[in-house]
Amino acid sequence: MKIKSFNSTLLSIYIDRCDFGIGVFAARNMSKGEVILTFTGKVISLREALAKGERSQSFANRH
């Protein structure tokens, strides 16, 4: 999965821990309807997403 316009997006968001594990949060006020991120890549099932989430927990626990 790739994030388009990462450099300009970098100033608008940050990644941090939350009650759900790890999340993406706004670092500034956003306009209604503003596109924050656009993802490209393969669409995966919920089962695949949950499996990937379990693997990413080890990443979240290291940071």
Residue, then its C-alpha position, 0 to 999 in steps of 0.5 A: m500500500k502506498i500513500k500519495s503526497f506523503n510529504s505534504t500529508l506529513l505536516s497534517i497528521y501523526i501516528d500515535r497509540c490509542d485505545f484501539g492500538i495505533g492510529v492516524f490523527a490530525a495535527r491541525n484543523m481540517s476543512k470539511g471534505e478535505v482529503i487527508l490520505t489516499f491509499t492505493g493497493k490491493v483490497i483485502s478481506l477483514r480476516e487478512a486485515l486482522a492478521k496484518g493488525e496482529r503483526s503490526q502490534s509488534f511494531a506499535n509495541r516497539h515505538 
